Amino acid sequence: MSVGWGQDCIEGVEVELWGECYNIEETTELYLNNSGLTGEIPLEIGNLTNLTYLYLGDNQFTGEIPIEIGNLTNLQYLSLFGNQLTGEIPSEIGYLTNLTVLGLQHNQLTGEIPPEIWELTNLTGLYLLSNQFTGEIPVEIGNLTNLEYLYLKSNQLTGEIPSELGNLTNLTRLDLSYNQLTGEILSEIGNLTNLENLTLSSNQLTGEIPSTIGNLTNLTGLFLSNNQLTGEIPPEICDQGDSSPLLYNNQFCPPYPDCLTEDDIGYQNTINCEIGCDFSGDGEINILDIVGMSNCILTVGCFDGSQCDWNGDGELNILDILSTINCILSGCEQDCAGYWGGDTGIDDCGVCGGGNANMDECGICYGEGAIYECGCSNIPPELCDCDGNVLDECGICGGNGVIQECGCGLEGEF
């Protein structure tokens, strides 16, 4: 990098950025992470066409990503994380065909992820987490076969996970959590045998875990909690690498694989499972179920008693029949966990028996907590700090200076 201070920039040779002169031909790397930079990213950044590394993360930039960023066709690393950037990613990003790492995480970017992103086939790391992106993950994501790290967490993405994701066989980290994704976990997930971390939690995924999950023997982290997954957990889950996967707050039905502990399984809404006191399957507790329970008690091992074990002694017996009769006489109903006569309720985050454990300190369900500059929010654009102060005319936060004929100072000072 070639930079000069305290002088006028040479027109056509240098470009002024943040009060410094950068040589257009010689500046190939710019590392300005956490430098206290504010305002919009200057358009003149597009003049440094020989840049290969541009790091402007963890500042206080506002406004949109300038389209002039597309002039930097030699860029290999572009990092704008941790700012207050808004608007959409410009389509000109597609000109950066040499990019290997794109980091735009922890901003306030909106709109759909532009299709040009999926043409950057040299990418090994794509970090778009913690923004406000909408739309679906397109099938073109399968073009990025060099990707090792894909983070789309904490956006507002919808639709199904495309099967083309299974083309990304170099992936080691995949995080799609905290979106609004629907549909099933496709069997193609088993193609990603290099995965070390798979995080799909806090979406709206349905269906069963595919048996191909067992192919992921390199996993050290498997997170599928807070979805609407159903059916029995396949025994192949014992073949994948994470010995303690997180599966809680789904609708998995017993029996559960022996390799999983109670902590792994956690709470499951089994109301739609074919277990419980409703032996006759007619949707209510009545005399037919008393007969079914009696037959079950007489048949060794016919039922684990998990939802009919009223007295909690770990087995189905005559005491539970008496409790079931009381339930019939009192008109009891199922709670959200599927227990007849139970009192488990749904919390403010829509989780049965959750106890608001999924609500962060900012009062947001499945939120990330006080991660912003002011705790639960960023500094508003019109202010300069979290205490409500503004910049004075001299550029001092919370000051009362004014620009006068002799310079900058307190009013009446000169």
C-alpha positions as CSV (number, residue, x, y, z in Angstrom):
1,M,0.0,0.0,0.0
2,S,1.3,3.5,-0.9
3,V,-0.2,6.3,1.2
4,G,0.7,10.0,1.9
5,W,-0.4,12.2,4.7
6,G,-0.7,16.0,5.1
7,Q,-0.5,16.9,1.4
8,D,-2.7,17.6,-1.6
9,C,-3.2,14.4,-3.6
10,I,-1.8,14.3,-7.1
11,E,-4.7,14.3,-9.6
12,G,-4.7,11.2,-11.7
13,V,-2.0,9.5,-9.6
14,E,-3.5,9.5,-6.2
15,V,-7.0,9.4,-4.7
16,E,-8.0,11.0,-1.4
17,L,-9.8,8.8,1.1
18,W,-10.5,9.7,4.7
19,G,-8.0,12.6,4.6
20,E,-5.2,10.5,3.1
21,C,-3.7,10.1,-0.3
22,Y,-3.5,6.6,-1.8
23,N,-1.5,5.9,-4.9
24,I,-3.9,4.5,-7.5
25,E,-1.3,2.1,-9.1
26,E,0.6,1.0,-6.0
27,T,-2.2,0.5,-3.5
28,T,-3.1,-3.2,-3.6
29,E,-4.2,-3.7,0.0
30,L,-6.3,-1.5,2.3
31,Y,-6.8,-2.7,6.0
32,L,-9.0,-0.2,7.8
33,N,-11.0,-2.5,10.1
34,N,-12.1,-0.9,13.3
35,S,-10.8,2.5,12.4
36,G,-13.7,4.7,13.6
37,L,-14.7,5.6,10.0
38,T,-18.2,7.1,9.6
39,G,-20.5,8.3,6.8
40,E,-20.9,6.7,3.5
41,I,-18.2,4.7,1.7
42,P,-16.7,7.2,-0.7
43,L,-17.3,6.6,-4.4
44,E,-13.6,7.3,-5.0
45,I,-12.9,3.8,-3.6
46,G,-13.6,2.6,-7.1
47,N,-10.5,4.3,-8.4
48,L,-8.1,1.9,-6.6
49,T,-8.4,-0.6,-9.3
50,N,-5.4,-2.7,-8.2
51,L,-6.8,-3.5,-4.8
52,T,-6.7,-7.2,-4.0
53,Y,-7.6,-6.9,-0.3
54,L,-10.2,-4.4,1.0
55,Y,-11.1,-4.5,4.7
56,L,-13.5,-1.8,6.0
57,G,-15.2,-3.9,8.6
58,D,-16.3,-2.9,12.1
59,N,-16.7,0.8,11.4
60,Q,-19.8,3.0,11.4
61,F,-20.4,3.3,7.7
62,T,-23.9,4.1,6.6
63,G,-25.7,4.3,3.3
64,E,-25.5,1.9,0.5
65,I,-22.6,-0.1,-1.0
66,P,-21.5,2.1,-3.9
67,I,-21.8,0.6,-7.4
68,E,-18.2,1.8,-8.0
69,I,-17.1,-1.2,-5.9
70,G,-17.6,-3.1,-9.2
71,N,-14.5,-1.4,-10.6
72,L,-12.3,-3.4,-8.3
73,T,-12.0,-6.4,-10.5
74,N,-8.8,-7.6,-8.9
75,L,-10.3,-7.9,-5.5
76,Q,-9.8,-11.3,-3.8
77,Y,-11.1,-10.3,-0.3
78,L,-13.9,-7.8,0.3
79,S,-14.9,-7.3,4.0
80,L,-17.5,-4.7,5.0
81,F,-18.8,-6.5,8.1
82,G,-20.1,-4.8,11.2
83,N,-21.3,-1.5,9.8
84,Q,-24.7,0.1,9.3
85,L,-24.9,-0.4,5.6
86,T,-28.4,-0.4,4.1
87,G,-30.1,-1.0,0.7
88,E,-29.4,-3.8,-1.6
89,I,-26.2,-5.4,-2.7
90,P,-25.4,-3.8,-6.1
91,S,-25.4,-6.0,-9.1
92,E,-22.0,-4.7,-10.0
93,I,-20.7,-7.1,-7.4
94,G,-20.8,-9.6,-10.2
95,Y,-17.8,-8.0,-11.8
96,L,-15.5,-9.1,-8.9
97,T,-14.9,-12.5,-10.4
98,N,-11.6,-13.0,-8.6
99,L,-13.3,-12.8,-5.1
100,T,-12.5,-15.7,-2.8
101,V,-14.1,-14.2,0.3
102,L,-17.1,-11.8,0.6
103,G,-18.0,-10.6,4.0
104,L,-21.1,-8.4,4.4
105,Q,-22.3,-9.8,7.7
106,H,-23.8,-7.7,10.5
107,N,-25.2,-4.9,8.5
108,Q,-28.8,-3.8,7.6
109,L,-28.8,-4.9,4.0
110,T,-32.1,-5.6,2.4
111,G,-33.7,-7.1,-0.7
112,E,-32.9,-10.4,-2.4
113,I,-29.4,-11.7,-2.7
114,P,-28.5,-10.6,-6.3
115,P,-28.1,-13.4,-8.8
116,E,-24.7,-12.1,-9.6
117,I,-23.5,-13.5,-6.3
118,W,-24.1,-17.0,-7.5
119,E,-21.7,-16.4,-10.5
120,L,-18.7,-15.7,-8.3
121,T,-17.4,-19.2,-8.7
122,N,-14.0,-18.6,-7.0
123,L,-15.7,-17.9,-3.7
124,T,-14.5,-20.0,-0.8
125,G,-16.2,-18.0,1.9
126,L,-19.6,-16.2,1.7
127,Y,-20.7,-14.4,4.8
128,L,-24.1,-12.7,4.6
129,L,-25.4,-13.4,8.1
130,S,-27.3,-11.0,10.3
131,N,-28.8,-8.8,7.6
132,Q,-32.4,-8.4,6.4
133,F,-32.2,-10.3,3.1
134,T,-35.5,-11.8,1.7
135,G,-36.5,-14.2,-1.0
136,E,-35.4,-17.7,-1.6
137,I,-32.1,-19.5,-1.9
138,P,-31.9,-20.1,-5.7
139,V,-30.8,-23.3,-7.4
140,E,-27.8,-21.4,-8.8
141,I,-26.2,-21.7,-5.4
142,G,-25.0,-25.0,-6.7
143,N,-22.5,-23.1,-9.0
144,L,-20.3,-22.2,-6.0
145,T,-18.5,-25.5,-5.8
146,N,-15.4,-24.0,-4.2
147,L,-17.3,-22.8,-1.2
148,E,-16.0,-23.9,2.2
149,Y,-17.9,-21.5,4.4
150,L,-21.5,-20.5,3.8
151,Y,-23.3,-18.3,6.4
152,L,-26.8,-17.1,5.6
153,K,-27.9,-17.1,9.2
154,S,-30.3,-14.5,10.7
155,N,-32.0,-13.1,7.7
156,Q,-35.6,-13.4,6.4
157,L,-35.0,-16.1,3.7
158,T,-38.0,-18.2,2.7
159,G,-38.8,-21.2,0.6
160,E,-37.1,-24.6,0.5
161,I,-33.5,-25.5,0.7
162,P,-32.6,-26.3,-2.9
163,S,-31.2,-29.8,-3.7
164,E,-28.4,-28.1,-5.6
165,L,-26.8,-27.3,-2.3
166,G,-25.6,-30.9,-2.4
167,N,-23.2,-29.9,-5.1
168,L,-21.1,-27.9,-2.6
169,T,-19.0,-30.8,-1.5
170,N,-16.1,-28.6,-0.2
171,L,-18.3,-27.1,2.4
172,T,-17.0,-27.4,6.0
173,R,-19.4,-24.9,7.6
174,L,-23.1,-24.4,6.6
175,D,-25.3,-22.1,8.7
176,L,-28.9,-21.3,7.5
177,S,-30.4,-20.9,10.9
178,Y,-32.8,-18.1,12.1
179,N,-34.6,-17.8,8.8
180,Q,-38.0,-18.8,7.6
181,L,-37.1,-21.8,5.5
182,T,-39.7,-24.4,4.8
183,G,-39.8,-27.9,3.3
184,E,-37.7,-30.9,4.1
185,I,-34.1,-31.5,4.7
186,L,-33.2,-33.1,1.4
187,S,-31.2,-36.3,1.1
188,E,-28.6,-34.5,-0.9
189,I,-27.3,-33.1,2.4
190,G,-25.5,-36.4,2.7
191,N,-23.2,-35.4,-0.2
192,L,-21.5,-32.8,2.0
193,T,-19.1,-35.2,3.6
194,N,-16.6,-32.5,4.5
195,L,-19.0,-30.7,6.8
196,E,-17.8,-30.0,10.3
197,N,-20.8,-27.8,11.3
198,L,-24.4,-28.0,10.0
199,T,-26.8,-25.5,11.5
200,L,-30.4,-25.4,10.3
201,S,-32.1,-24.5,13.6
202,S,-34.9,-22.0,14.1
203,N,-36.6,-22.3,10.7
204,Q,-39.9,-23.9,9.8
205,L,-38.5,-27.2,8.4
206,T,-40.8,-30.2,8.2
207,G,-40.6,-33.8,7.4
208,E,-38.1,-36.4,8.6
209,I,-34.3,-36.3,9.0
210,P,-33.0,-38.1,5.9
211,S,-31.0,-41.3,6.6
212,T,-28.1,-39.8,4.6
213,I,-27.3,-37.7,7.7
214,G,-25.2,-40.6,8.7
215,N,-22.7,-39.8,5.8
216,L,-21.5,-36.7,7.7
217,T,-18.9,-38.4,9.7
218,N,-16.8,-35.2,10.1
219,L,-19.4,-33.3,11.9
220,T,-18.6,-31.8,15.3
221,G,-21.7,-29.7,15.4
222,L,-25.2,-30.6,14.3
223,F,-28.0,-28.2,15.1
224,L,-31.6,-28.9,14.0
225,S,-33.5,-27.5,17.0
226,N,-36.6,-25.2,16.8
227,N,-38.1,-26.6,13.7
228,Q,-41.2,-28.7,12.9
229,L,-39.4,-31.9,12.0
230,T,-41.4,-35.1,12.5
231,G,-41.3,-38.8,12.4
232,E,-38.7,-41.0,14.1
233,I,-35.1,-40.0,14.2
234,P,-33.2,-42.3,11.9
235,P,-30.7,-44.7,13.5
236,E,-28.1,-43.3,11.0
237,I,-27.9,-40.2,13.1
238,C,-25.6,-42.4,15.3
239,D,-23.1,-42.6,12.4
240,Q,-22.6,-38.8,11.9
241,G,-19.7,-37.2,13.8
242,D,-21.4,-35.1,16.5
243,S,-22.0,-37.2,19.6
244,S,-24.4,-34.6,21.1
245,P,-26.5,-33.1,18.3
246,L,-29.2,-30.6,19.3
247,L,-32.6,-31.7,18.2
248,Y,-35.0,-30.1,20.8
249,N,-38.3,-28.3,20.1
250,N,-39.3,-30.5,17.1
251,Q,-42.0,-33.1,16.8
252,F,-39.9,-36.3,16.8
253,C,-41.6,-39.4,17.9
254,P,-40.2,-42.2,20.1
255,P,-38.5,-44.6,20.2
256,Y,-35.3,-42.6,20.0
257,P,-31.9,-44.0,18.9
258,D,-29.9,-45.3,21.8
259,C,-26.9,-43.0,21.0
260,L,-28.9,-39.9,21.9
261,T,-29.3,-38.6,25.5
262,E,-32.2,-36.8,27.0
263,D,-30.3,-33.6,26.6
264,D,-29.8,-34.2,22.9
265,I,-33.5,-34.9,22.3
266,G,-34.8,-32.3,24.7
267,Y,-38.4,-31.3,24.5
268,Q,-40.4,-32.8,21.6
269,N,-44.1,-32.1,20.8
270,T,-45.4,-35.6,20.4
271,I,-49.0,-34.7,20.1
272,N,-49.2,-36.2,16.6
273,C,-47.2,-39.3,17.4
274,E,-49.0,-42.6,17.8
275,I,-48.4,-42.9,21.5
276,G,-50.1,-41.7,24.6
277,C,-53.3,-42.5,26.3
278,D,-55.5,-42.5,23.2
279,F,-55.0,-46.2,22.5
280,S,-58.1,-46.3,20.2
281,G,-56.8,-43.4,18.1
282,D,-60.2,-41.6,18.0
283,G,-58.8,-38.3,19.3
284,E,-60.2,-38.5,22.8
285,I,-59.9,-40.4,26.0
286,N,-62.8,-42.7,26.7
287,I,-63.7,-46.2,27.9
288,L,-62.1,-47.8,24.8
289,D,-58.7,-46.5,26.0
290,I,-59.2,-48.0,29.5
291,V,-59.6,-51.3,27.7
292,G,-56.5,-50.6,25.7
293,M,-54.5,-49.7,28.7
294,S,-55.6,-52.8,30.5
295,N,-54.5,-55.0,27.6
296,C,-51.2,-53.1,27.4
297,I,-50.4,-53.7,31.1
298,L,-51.0,-57.4,30.6
299,T,-48.8,-57.4,27.5
300,V,-45.2,-57.1,28.6
301,G,-43.3,-54.3,26.7
302,C,-46.2,-53.1,24.6
303,F,-45.9,-49.5,25.6
304,D,-43.4,-47.2,27.3
305,G,-46.1,-45.3,29.1
306,S,-44.4,-41.9,28.5
307,Q,-47.7,-40.0,28.1
308,C,-49.9,-42.1,30.2
309,D,-47.7,-42.4,33.2
310,W,-49.8,-40.1,35.4
311,N,-48.0,-40.8,38.6
312,G,-44.5,-40.6,37.0
313,D,-43.2,-43.9,38.3
314,G,-41.8,-44.9,34.9
315,E,-44.3,-47.6,34.1
316,L,-47.9,-48.1,33.1
317,N,-50.0,-49.8,35.8
318,I,-53.3,-49.8,37.6
319,L,-52.6,-46.4,39.2
320,D,-52.5,-44.9,35.8
321,I,-55.8,-46.5,34.8
322,L,-57.4,-44.9,37.8
323,S,-56.0,-41.5,36.8
324,T,-57.2,-42.0,33.3
325,I,-60.7,-42.7,34.6
326,N,-60.6,-39.4,36.6
327,C,-59.5,-37.7,33.4
328,I,-62.5,-39.0,31.5
329,L,-64.9,-37.9,34.3
330,S,-63.4,-34.4,34.6
331,G,-63.4,-33.8,30.8
332,C,-59.6,-33.4,30.6
333,E,-57.9,-32.4,27.3
334,Q,-54.5,-32.7,25.9
335,D,-51.9,-30.0,26.6
336,C,-49.6,-28.7,23.8
337,A,-47.1,-31.6,24.7
338,G,-49.8,-34.2,24.0
339,Y,-50.3,-35.1,27.6
340,W,-54.0,-35.7,28.6
341,G,-54.7,-33.6,31.6
342,G,-51.3,-31.9,31.4
343,D,-50.7,-28.2,32.0
344,T,-47.8,-27.5,29.7
345,G,-48.5,-24.2,27.8
346,I,-47.1,-22.4,24.8
347,D,-44.7,-19.6,25.6
348,D,-44.5,-16.2,23.9
349,C,-42.2,-17.6,21.2
350,G,-44.7,-20.2,20.2
351,V,-42.8,-23.0,21.8
352,C,-44.6,-25.6,23.9
353,G,-43.1,-25.7,27.3
354,G,-40.4,-23.3,26.3
355,G,-40.7,-21.0,29.2
356,N,-39.5,-18.1,27.0
357,A,-36.0,-19.6,27.0
358,N,-35.7,-18.7,23.3
359,M,-36.3,-15.0,24.0
360,D,-33.2,-12.9,24.1
361,E,-32.5,-10.0,26.4
362,C,-34.0,-7.6,23.9
363,G,-37.3,-9.4,24.0
364,I,-36.9,-10.9,20.5
365,C,-37.7,-14.6,20.0
366,Y,-34.6,-16.4,18.7
367,G,-32.8,-13.1,18.6
368,E,-29.0,-12.8,19.0
369,G,-29.2,-10.6,22.1
370,A,-27.5,-7.2,22.7
371,I,-25.0,-7.5,19.9
372,Y,-25.4,-4.0,18.6
373,E,-23.6,-0.8,19.4
374,C,-26.3,0.3,21.8
375,G,-27.1,-3.1,23.1
376,C,-30.4,-3.9,21.3
377,S,-30.0,-1.5,18.5
378,N,-27.3,0.4,16.5
379,I,-26.6,4.1,16.8
380,P,-29.4,5.9,14.9
381,P,-28.1,7.6,11.7
382,E,-28.9,11.1,13.1
383,L,-27.0,10.5,16.3
384,C,-23.3,9.9,17.1
385,D,-23.5,7.8,20.2
386,C,-25.9,5.7,22.3
387,D,-26.6,8.6,24.7
388,G,-28.6,10.6,22.2
389,N,-25.8,13.1,21.3
390,V,-25.3,14.6,17.9
391,L,-22.2,15.9,16.2
392,D,-21.5,19.6,16.6
393,E,-20.3,21.8,13.8
394,C,-16.7,20.9,14.6
395,G,-17.4,17.1,14.3
396,I,-17.3,16.4,18.0
397,C,-19.9,14.1,19.4
398,G,-21.9,15.8,22.1
399,G,-19.9,19.0,21.7
400,N,-21.2,22.5,21.4
401,G,-18.5,23.9,19.1
402,V,-19.3,26.1,16.0
403,I,-17.3,26.9,12.9
404,Q,-16.2,30.6,13.1
405,E,-14.1,32.8,10.9
406,C,-10.9,31.9,12.8
407,G,-11.6,28.2,13.0
408,C,-13.6,25.8,15.1
409,G,-14.4,26.5,18.7
410,L,-17.0,27.4,21.3
411,E,-19.4,30.1,20.3
412,G,-17.9,33.5,21.2
413,E,-14.4,32.0,21.8
414,F,-12.8,34.0,19.0
